[in-house]
């Protein structure tokens, strides 16, 4: 008997609904992940880069 025999042939998702724990609607599940920010500081860095590029372009046009 191997270590995972109890779960190897488990059917997923379960065929019978678990009435003691009803499923959450998809709209509610999506809300769980809203506060997640994988790239913290990305927006600020993007804004800084944009400002630098705008300033650089303005300097180039004023030289012409």
Secondary structure, DSSP 4 states (H G I P E B T S, - for coil): --TTHHHHT--SS-SS--TTSPPPPHHHHHHHTTT--SSTTHHHHHHHHHHHHHHHHHHHHHH-
